[in-house]
């Protein structure tokens, strides 16, 4: 049946009348007194906002309490907020937690999400990541998108729950589908990296664009990366700089770091080290460990700012604590005898070990000769030195390949093996190590560990000479 314009108008008037009646304080009080806790909740809101009645927080609190006692979840949630903030009287954090918990139990997804935040941050309760995950899970099941995002991050990182990148990506999708822009950004990174989703750069770029357009700092940062690298979209450095800037302003420290790098290097913008230092600082303050390292380099070298080794040490420490092993290495170097910083050999060794164990090969390379030469506070350990030289050599450090070859040739900490030594010298030489070329030339000249080759040895000596080894030059000169 098709309604006429007159009938539609009548319906609109009736709907407005019903809405007005639903907001009538006198009517709401009568039904609230008769046990309609939903109407108690509505009336409390009117008193809280001063709509149709004088603003009366105490009256609102009393009504919320009545409805909460009647198991109205929304009223328990609002009462918890008033109790926590002190609007309902003296602040009562413990009482607020109980009310949030009750509201969650009664089915309020928002209250469950709030409980998750409290346990994750340790506000008003003892920090407990497992409990946080439990509450976020209940909130997510109630379709609270921001809790799906929070739980997804916990699964991605393995914090409070077993690490499960697939589960994390599924939760990011639910958050994104639920309108949480940061969820779309996080899902974009899953498709960009292939962690939890099949790697798909165009899809990642589309998600970043969607998230950024909705105001997500994470999304704008991801979009900047896609534009900078040309991943899934046309490479456009100017657009990347703009995206990073937008993300930085919105509070994404990694984006501030990217802005700083582009300013430092003069990528699509005029080179400005002083301005870069400001953005490095902003990123560092936001928790981006890499930015702390890069700003530390500025402070150590005096680039873009006044040279300040004490500040450099502090910044390297922040980088190290933030997971950037380069910071651990550079702080170790400062404490290992850098002029202007009091030497602390024990602390330097601990930092080199931390860097090495964390994957910063430079830390392994620093430790190896210390074990070989028994530099305090270490004692001589040729086996350990050899293992560290091997790690560094396998990572492409030519000088360490030479040092490893030297140990193998002499049989220090292992069986002597000239053939193996020749292999390491070859790696060193090909990587640009002049001593490696020279030692390989000697073995090739005498036919030890490798086939004897007079012309080959001369070529190796020349290569050593060209790379700055005078012994190689002498060998070429008198042959």
C-alpha positions in Angstrom: 0.0 0.0 0.0 1.4 3.4 -1.0 0.9 6.2 1.6 -0.3 9.6 0.5 1.6 12.8 1.4 -1.1 13.6 4.0 -0.7 10.1 5.6 3.1 10.5 5.7 2.7 13.9 7.3 0.5 12.4 10.0 3.0 9.6 10.7 5.8 12.2 11.1 3.7 14.1 13.6 2.9 11.0 15.5 6.5 9.9 15.6 7.5 13.4 16.9 4.8 13.1 19.6 6.1 9.7 20.7 9.7 11.0 20.9 8.6 14.0 22.9 6.7 11.7 25.3 9.7 9.5 25.7 11.7 12.5 26.8 9.0 13.9 29.2 10.7 14.0 32.6 7.4 13.6 34.5 6.3 10.6 32.5 9.8 9.1 32.8 9.7 9.5 36.6 6.4 7.7 36.9 7.6 4.7 34.8 11.0 4.7 36.5 9.3 4.6 39.9 7.2 1.6 38.6 10.4 -0.3 37.8 11.2 0.6 34.2 15.0 0.9 34.5 15.4 1.9 30.9 13.4 5.0 31.7 15.5 5.6 34.8 18.5 5.6 32.6 16.9 8.1 30.2 15.8 10.3 33.0 19.3 10.2 34.5 20.7 11.4 31.2 18.3 14.4 31.2 19.4 15.4 34.7 23.0 14.9 33.8 22.7 17.2 30.7 20.1 19.6 32.1 17.7 18.8 29.3 14.1 19.6 30.3 15.0 19.6 33.9 17.6 21.5 36.1 21.1 20.0 35.8 21.5 17.7 38.8 24.5 15.3 38.8 23.5 13.9 42.2 20.0 13.1 41.0 21.5 11.6 37.8 23.8 9.5 39.9 21.0 8.3 42.1 18.9 7.2 39.1 21.9 5.5 37.4 22.5 3.6 40.7 18.8 2.5 40.9 18.8 1.3 37.3 22.2 -0.4 37.8 20.9 -2.2 40.8 18.1 -3.4 38.5 20.8 -4.8 36.2 20.6 -2.1 33.4 24.0 -2.4 31.8 24.1 1.1 30.4 23.3 2.6 33.8 26.2 0.6 35.4 28.5 1.9 32.7 27.5 5.6 33.2 27.7 5.2 37.0 31.2 3.7 36.6 32.3 6.8 34.6 30.9 9.2 37.1 32.4 7.3 40.0 35.8 7.1 38.4 35.8 10.8 37.5 34.6 11.9 40.8 31.4 13.6 39.4 29.3 11.3 41.7 31.2 12.4 44.8 34.6 11.4 45.9 36.6 9.5 43.3 36.4 5.8 43.8 38.6 3.9 41.4 38.0 0.5 43.0 34.2 1.1 43.0 34.4 2.2 39.3 36.2 -1.0 38.4 33.5 -3.1 40.0 30.8 -1.2 38.1 32.6 -1.5 34.8 33.0 -5.2 35.5 29.3 -5.5 36.3 28.3 -3.6 33.2 30.5 -5.9 31.1 28.9 -9.0 32.7 25.5 -7.6 31.9 26.5 -7.3 28.2 28.0 -3.9 27.7 30.7 -4.2 25.1 31.9 -0.7 25.8 32.4 -1.6 29.5 34.3 -4.8 28.6 36.5 -2.7 26.4 37.1 -0.2 29.2 38.1 -3.1 31.5 40.5 -4.2 28.8 42.1 -0.8 28.7 42.5 -0.7 32.5 44.2 -4.1 32.7 46.4 -3.3 29.7 47.6 0.0 31.1 47.6 -0.9 34.8 45.2 1.9 35.6 43.3 1.3 38.9 44.1 -2.4 38.7 47.3 -4.5 38.6 48.5 -4.7 35.0 47.5 -8.0 33.5 47.8 -8.5 29.8 46.0 -11.9 29.9 42.9 -10.3 31.6 43.1 -7.4 29.2 42.9 -9.8 26.3 40.0 -11.6 27.9 38.0 -8.4 28.2 39.0 -7.1 24.8 37.7 -10.5 23.4 34.3 -10.0 25.1 34.1 -6.5 23.8 35.1 -7.5 20.3 32.4 -10.2 20.3 30.0 -7.4 21.1 31.2 -5.7 18.0 33.2 -2.9 19.6 35.7 -2.3 16.8 38.4 -0.5 18.8 38.6 -3.6 21.1 39.0 -5.9 18.1 41.9 -3.7 17.0 43.5 -3.8 20.5 43.2 -7.6 20.7 44.5 -7.9 17.2 47.7 -6.0 18.2 48.1 -8.3 21.2 47.9 -11.4 19.0 50.3 -9.8 16.4 52.9 -9.1 19.1 52.2 -12.1 21.4 51.4 -9.9 24.4 49.1 -11.5 26.9 48.1 -14.1 24.3 50.1 -16.6 22.1 51.5 -14.8 19.1 49.2 -15.5 16.2 49.5 -13.1 13.2 46.7 -14.8 11.4 44.3 -14.2 14.3 45.6 -10.7 14.5 44.9 -10.0 10.9 41.4 -11.5 11.2 40.7 -9.1 14.1 42.1 -6.2 12.2 39.6 -7.0 9.4 36.7 -7.1 11.9 37.8 -3.8 13.3 38.1 -2.3 9.8 34.7 -3.6 8.8 33.3 -2.2 12.0 34.4 1.3 11.1 37.7 1.5 13.0 40.0 3.3 10.6 43.2 2.2 12.4 42.0 -1.3 12.0 42.1 -0.8 8.2 45.6 0.6 8.5 46.7 -2.4 10.6 45.2 -4.7 8.1 47.0 -2.9 5.3 50.3 -3.6 7.1 49.4 -7.3 7.3 48.9 -7.4 3.5 52.0 -5.3 3.0 54.3 -7.6 5.0 52.5 -10.9 4.3 52.2 -11.6 8.0 48.8 -13.0 8.7 47.6 -12.4 5.1 48.8 -13.2 1.6 51.1 -10.4 0.6 49.2 -8.1 -1.7 50.7 -4.6 -2.1 47.9 -3.1 -4.2 45.3 -4.2 -1.6 47.5 -2.9 1.2 47.8 0.5 -0.6 44.0 0.6 -1.0 43.5 -0.1 2.7 46.0 2.6 3.6 44.2 5.1 1.4 40.9 4.2 3.0 42.3 4.5 6.5 44.1 7.7 5.8 41.0 9.2 4.3 39.1 8.3 7.5 41.7 10.1 9.6 43.9 7.2 10.7 47.5 8.2 11.4 48.6 4.6 10.9 46.8 4.6 7.5 48.5 7.8 6.4 51.9 6.4 7.5 51.3 3.2 5.5 50.2 5.3 2.5 53.4 7.3 2.7 55.5 4.1 2.7 53.6 2.8 -0.4 54.1 6.1 -2.2 57.7 6.3 -1.2 58.5 2.8 -2.5 56.0 2.6 -5.3 54.4 -0.4 -3.5 51.0 -1.0 -5.0 50.7 2.5 -6.3 52.6 5.0 -8.4 55.9 6.1 -6.7 55.5 9.7 -5.7 58.0 11.1 -3.2 56.3 14.5 -2.8 53.0 12.7 -2.0 54.8 10.4 0.4 56.2 13.4 2.2 52.8 14.9 2.5 51.3 11.6 3.8 54.1 11.3 6.4 53.5 14.9 7.5 49.8 14.2 7.9 50.5 11.1 9.9 53.1 12.8 12.1 50.7 15.6 12.9 48.1 13.0 13.9 50.6 11.4 16.4 52.3 8.6 14.5 56.0 8.8 15.6 57.2 6.5 12.8 55.9 9.0 10.3 57.7 11.8 12.1 60.9 9.7 11.7 60.2 9.4 8.0 59.7 13.1 7.6 63.1 13.7 9.4 64.9 11.3 7.1 63.6 13.0 4.0 64.6 16.4 5.4 68.0 15.1 6.5 68.7 13.6 3.0 67.0 16.3 1.0 64.6 13.9 -0.5 62.0 15.9 -2.5 62.4 18.8 0.0 65.4 21.1 0.6 67.9 19.5 2.9 67.5 20.9 6.4 69.4 19.1 9.2 68.2 21.4 11.9 64.6 20.8 11.0 65.3 17.2 10.7 66.6 17.1 14.2 63.3 18.6 15.5 61.4 15.8 13.8 63.8 13.1 15.0 63.2 14.5 18.5 59.4 14.4 18.1 59.6 10.8 16.8 62.0 9.8 19.6 59.7 11.3 22.2 56.8 9.3 20.7 58.7 6.0 21.2 60.4 5.5 17.8 63.7 4.0 18.8 65.2 4.4 15.4 64.7 8.1 15.6 66.4 8.3 18.9 69.4 6.5 17.3 69.5 8.9 14.4 69.2 12.0 16.6 72.0 10.5 18.7 74.2 10.4 15.7 73.4 14.1 15.2 74.3 14.9 18.8 77.5 12.9 18.6 78.7 14.4 15.3 77.3 17.9 15.8 75.2 17.7 12.6 72.0 19.7 12.7 72.6 20.6 16.4 75.3 21.4 18.9 77.7 18.5 19.5 76.9 16.9 22.9 78.2 13.4 23.7 76.3 13.2 27.0 73.0 13.8 25.1 74.1 11.3 22.4 74.6 8.7 25.1 71.2 9.3 26.5 69.6 9.1 23.0 71.5 5.9 22.2 70.3 4.5 25.5 66.7 5.3 24.5 67.1 3.7 21.1 68.6 0.6 22.7 65.8 0.3 25.2 63.3 0.8 22.4 64.7 -2.2 20.5 67.1 -0.5 18.0 70.2 -2.5 18.4 72.2 0.1 16.6 71.7 2.3 19.7 73.1 -0.5 21.9 76.2 -0.7 19.6 76.9 3.0 19.4 76.4 3.5 23.2 78.9 0.6 23.7 81.3 2.4 21.4 81.0 5.6 23.5 81.7 3.7 26.8 84.6 1.7 25.1 86.9 4.7 25.2 85.3 7.6 23.2 87.1 10.8 24.1 84.8 13.0 26.2 82.9 10.0 27.8 84.3 8.2 30.8 85.3 4.7 29.8 83.2 1.8 31.2 84.6 -1.4 29.7 82.2 -3.7 31.5 79.2 -1.7 30.4 80.6 -1.5 26.8 80.9 -5.3 26.6 77.4 -5.8 27.9 76.1 -3.4 25.3 78.1 -5.1 22.5 76.6 -8.5 23.6 73.1 -7.1 23.7 73.6 -5.7 20.2 75.1 -8.9 18.8 72.3 -11.1 20.4 69.8 -8.7 19.0 71.0 -9.1 15.4 73.3 -6.0 15.1 76.4 -7.7 13.6 78.5 -4.7 14.4 78.2 -5.8 18.1 79.6 -9.3 17.2 82.4 -7.7 15.2 83.4 -5.6 18.2 83.4 -8.5 20.6 85.4 -10.9 18.5 88.8 -9.2 18.7 88.2 -8.5 22.4 87.9 -12.2 23.1 90.9 -12.9 20.8 93.1 -10.3 22.5 91.7 -10.7 26.1 90.7 -7.1 26.3 89.4 -6.3 29.8 87.1 -7.3 31.2 87.1 -10.4 28.9 89.5 -13.3 29.1 91.0 -14.9 26.0 88.5 -17.2 24.3 89.6 -18.2 20.8 86.6 -20.5 20.3 84.2 -17.6 21.1 86.2 -15.2 19.0 86.0 -17.6 16.0 82.3 -18.1 16.4 81.8 -14.3 16.4 84.0 -13.7 13.5 82.0 -16.4 11.6 78.7 -14.6 12.3 80.1 -11.3 11.2 81.7 -12.9 8.1 78.5 -14.7 7.1 76.7 -11.3 7.3 79.1 -9.8 4.7 81.7 -8.1 6.9 84.9 -8.5 4.9 87.4 -7.5 7.7 85.9 -10.3 9.9 86.2 -12.8 7.1 89.9 -12.0 7.0 90.3 -12.3 10.8 88.5 -15.7 10.7 90.8 -16.9 8.0 93.7 -15.9 10.1 92.5 -17.9 13.0 91.7 -20.9 10.9 95.1 -20.7 9.2 96.9 -20.7 12.5 94.6 -23.2 14.2 93.7 -20.8 17.0 90.7 -22.3 18.8 90.2 -24.8 16.1 92.0 -27.2 13.8 94.3 -25.5 11.3 92.9 -25.8 7.8 94.5 -23.8 5.0 91.9 -24.7 2.5 89.2 -23.3 4.7 91.4 -20.3 5.5 91.8 -19.6 1.8 88.0 -19.7 1.4 87.6 -17.0 4.1 90.4 -14.9 2.6 88.6 -15.1 -0.7 85.4 -13.8 0.8 87.4 -11.1 2.5 89.2 -10.1 -0.7 86.0 -10.0 -2.7 84.4 -7.8 0.0 87.2 -5.3 -0.3 89.6 -6.4 2.4 93.2 -5.7 1.3 94.8 -8.1 3.9 92.4 -10.8 2.7 93.7 -10.4 -0.9 97.3 -10.4 0.3 97.0 -13.6 2.4 95.1 -15.3 -0.4 97.9 -14.2 -2.8 100.5 -15.9 -0.5 98.6 -19.1 -0.4 98.0 -19.0 -4.2 101.7 -18.3 -4.7 102.9 -21.3 -2.7 100.0 -23.6 -3.5 98.9 -24.1 0.1 95.3 -24.8 0.6 94.6 -23.8 -3.1 96.1 -24.7 -6.4 99.4 -22.9 -7.2 98.8 -20.1 -9.6 101.6 -17.6 -10.2 99.5 -15.2 -12.4 96.6 -15.5 -10.0 98.8 -14.6 -7.0 100.2 -11.6 -8.8 96.6 -10.4 -9.6 95.7 -10.8 -5.9 98.8 -8.9 -4.8 97.9 -6.1 -7.2 94.4 -6.1 -5.8 95.8 -5.8 -2.3 98.1 -3.0 -3.4 95.2 -1.1 -5.1 93.2 -1.4 -1.8 96.1 0.1 0.2 98.1 -2.9 1.5 101.8 -1.9 0.9 102.9 -5.5 1.2 100.9 -6.3 -1.9 102.7 -3.4 -3.7 106.1 -4.8 -2.7 105.2 -8.2 -4.0 104.1 -6.8 -7.4 107.1 -4.6 -7.6 109.7 -7.4 -7.2 108.1 -10.0 -9.4 
